[in-house]
Amino acid sequence: MNVALEPARVHGFRFAGTSAGFKTQPGAKDLGLIVADHPCAAAAVFSANKVKAATIYITMDRVRGGRLQAITANSGCANSFTGNAGLKLARDSCAAVARETGIDPNLVVPSSTGVIGHLYDLAKYQAGVREAVRALSADGLADFAQAIMTTDTRPKVASARFKLGGKEISIAGAAKGVGMLSPHMATMLAFIATDAAVAPPYLRAALRHAMPTSFNAITVDGDMSTNDSVILMASGDAGNAALRARDRAALNDAVDSICAALACELVRDGEGATKLVTVEVRGARSVADAERCARKIANSPLVKTAFFGCDPNVGRILMAAGSSGAALKSDRLVLWIGGVKVAARGSLLLDALAAAQEKMREREFGVRLDLRMGTASATVLTCDLSYDYVRINAEYTT
């Protein structure tokens, strides 16, 4: 599917992004709003972190019915690890949106991102909501994407069109998250809207289908956020016929494509990142082994610093693989960096290292490891670990 990394209109939805004054930069957008013209089918997935933000508890409860009409999202404060006061703040924030839009409060869900352990000023939130409601527009997705950014260097949006049930369908999404990014049922905030007529069970199935190869196949630093959420809403305004089997496959493909595009943009913009690296492990005994090995390589600080330095340090990659717990034998391993074979049969291919180093100087390259133990494979997107990552995170709350 052809996915454009740009915003698009989605029939039945309006978007806004405005400033409520949560960020230290004057006038910076920090409050986003998505409003549907009527109650919509909805589905969501959330962080597996046992320390969850107040917003997640509220959204988990309200999305169970499979219907939503509005999403309010702020940056600058995570409203996580804030106890009962945080839960009340999240509910009051949704109530502010409900009052300004005339929507049932139970159809409004919150998302927050920023520093953990703090509450934001509700009066500022309410004023921001009033401004956001006035700014709602079918063309407002780019503003919404900007409002949810924290350490992101640019907004992240994706859109596509596809056929479903005899109609042309629009789908578009926005996401944020470039640090504290390692997946286990979503890894950041992502919001996707489509005008397809789809029942909630099919939306839930589409999200489950998309996660393993998109938001759950990326990592920046191996740490899982407390606020991770992916929310998918379908207005039904395209008026397509009820889904048949091939239509459900088309829906899955569309959601897969949007999620994969957004996930790739998150890693490409990873905190301090200068490289986007695809780590592929093949020839494993099981998918679990392949995933375990790929993730260990992708998260290793030693491997990631080698990526930053364009250093084809084969030993670091093999060290990570060997410590992953996956079944392997060192004399069977075959390793490629940037398409250049650098190790096989238990030995380095010394003459190939210079060519591999040249490939590592590119903005994007791949690492492929064949365990030669079976037929299973897995792929994880990662980035390098640079000086700037340390600077950003050393000063994050101060």
Protein Blocks (a to p, Z undefined) as FASTA:
>chain_A
ZZddbddddehiacddddehlambghiacbdcdddfbdcdddddddfbfbdcfklmmmmm
mmmnopafbdcddehiaogakljmlmmmmmmmmmmmmmmnopafklcccddeddehiacd
fklmmmmmmmmmmmgcfklmmmmmmmmpckbcbdcdddddddeehiacddddddedjehi
aceeijbdcddddfbdcdfklmmmmmmmmmmmmmmmccfkopacfkbccddddehlnopa
cddfklmmmmmmmmmmmmmmmmmmmmmmgghiabdcddddehiabfklmmmmmmmmmmmm
klmmmmmnopacfklmmmmmmmnopacdfklpccdeehiafbeehiacfklmmmmmmmmm
pmbdcddddeklajbdcddddddddfklmmmmmmmmZZ
